[in-house]
Amino acid sequence: MTAITDTKTTKYGYLDLHRLGLSAAVLMYFLAIIVVNQVPGALASGFYYLSILTGMVLFYANRRTFGLRPLVLMAMGAGLLCLINTYVVGNNTEVRSAIMTASFFVAALMLDEEVDERTYLVAMYLNAMVVLAKVALHGTKAPVYAGSSNNYVSIHLLVPIILYYSLLDARGKKIPLVHSCVVWVLCLMAGGRGGLLAATILVAGVILRLYLADEATRRDRVKLGFLLVLIMIPVLIVLLKMMTEYLSDLYVIDRFMNKGLDGGGRIACWTEYLQSLGNSTKNVLFGTRLDNLWWVRHYNGNLHNSFLFVHAGMGIIGFVTFLFLLVRAMVWAIRNKTGVYLACILTMCFRGLTDHMFGGNRMSAIIIAMILLPDFIMQERKRKEKRAAEQERRLVKHAYSGSYTG
């Protein structure tokens, strides 16, 4: 039988240059976020803009998406809502509006099957190295990022890992547990209550997936059950406030009890924003000007709620559309039995409830990728079915032409 091979290849030896180039462009985006968080300034911002532009160019050059027209319409619609907010409310700027538009195309590049999923794992470990280096040099109480609290340690660790796990689960690949455990330990070290609880949702989701797997042995299930109980212990301590006098001297516990459990400031921000919506129809339709809110100004513009940030930046249309896409992704995850992807969405939502994880910030492309993942997975399946059908037709054609022997 004569083998049928595709003569078109982008490989150089054992190295797929096309796949490597796309993955490097995506990793550049994560590196730009790290750089901005460490050395903010014009050069760092320029590097971030360059990463966005590079992602857009490669997306168009690659010509692979779930449908260019729907993606362009969503991108332009989101950018237009941000631009309207810029002139009507003032929470956005022209630059942020452009970034929001571009983020859809960068998200499309992230979801391309030619991008290696391990790119997001590398991004997570790069963030982990930054955290560990700062702790080693300056101690646990020193800020890890310039201009933001250590509550954001968990966000920058969780964002790449939830995208990594989501892609693996949606594509039916093996789900490794160790990486989520690393994130959980680092979130515990960082001392943020929201980060620990969100990381626990992620780890628990992965454990349950592995526990319920058909190939899991009784010994594996015992180990996974023990680990699940183990990670729940500090969570229960935080939630139930069952602390002894000795444990309260530990920095991590002190951080939870004295700084993390007091949510008065956050609740005041949310309450003030929600109350402002009753002041005028304009606030409901387009968002409330954050500079006019005392508690938000007190926290340097941080509303401490990503869902409210979506409304503040894109108005009621953007808010409702985001919720629709989010619920749609969750329904898809349930129907397709992708439990880890569902756990990743829940992790993202839970963490976003108390801090600025999404809603017009630098990580917009990653969150967009999370909620549009089902569209790209379905398109991947269609492409694979089409390639299989074409291959079958080629085999039949060769068989009838006499070049196929067997």
Secondary structure, 3 states (H helix, E strand, C coil): CCCCCCCCCCEECCEEHHHHHHHHHHHHHHHHHHHHHHCCCHHHHHHHHHHHHHHHHHHHHHCCCCCHHHHHHHHHHHHHHHHHHHHHCCCCCHHHHHHHHHHHHHHHHHCCCCCCCHHHHHHHHHHHHHHHHHHHHHCCCCCCECCECCCHHHHHHHHHHHHHHHHHHHCCCCCCCHHHHHHHHHHHHHCCHHHHHHHHHHHHHHHHHHHHCCCCCHHHHHHHHHHHHHHHHHHHHHHHCCCCCCHHHCHHHHHHHHHHCCCHHHHHHHHHHHHHHCCCHHHHHHCCCHHHCHHHHHCCCCCCCHHHHHHHHHHHHHHHHHHHHHHHHHHHHHHCCCHHHHHHHHHHHHHHCCCCCCCCCCCHHHHHHHHHHHHHHHHHHHHHHHHHHHHHHHHHHHHHHCCCCC
